[in-house]
Amino acid sequence: MMDLAHLRHSHAVVTVSEYLRLHGIPESVELTSGHFGKTEYLNTTATPPPTLYIIPNNKYDNGPYGDLIRVDKLPPPVGRFSNTTKVTDMLLHHLKSTQRHGHVANLNDVERVLGQAGMKTWNSDEELERMLEEEGWVILYSFGG
């Protein structure tokens, strides 16, 4: 759920239903999947016909993974840990002992495991994430529920 009123204080936001209404397209064609239906929304008899310009990712997405936090795609794959540190050894041991498949750990578990081992050197989630990235881990943001 998003607070559109709050979001609109600092960003230009148009919902799909508003887009359709602005172009005289019946709201009944809105897809229930949440996807923007180019075919359904652009093939219309509306005058003037709506247009769509797709901004290439590199025009707004900067940084190693971009300034955006993606939750819809997995990050680039990471190879095996070659020069493991005490932090990585501790986390890999935790993952093995909890019988988790692969190298995926919940950030709260990471914080607990490293804290219990007396290895807490961070003061915020951002600092912990930065430390983990320096160790070779990739942060994946996802919906918790």
Buried (B, 14 or more C-beta within 10 A) or exposed (E): EEEEEEEEEEEEEEEBEEBBEEBEBEEEBBEEEEEEEEEBBBEBEBEEEBEEEEEEEEEEEEEEBEEEEEEEEEEEEEEEBEEBEEBBEBBBEBBEEEEEEEBEBEBEBBBEBBEEBEEEEBEEEEEBBEBBEEBBBBBEEEEEE
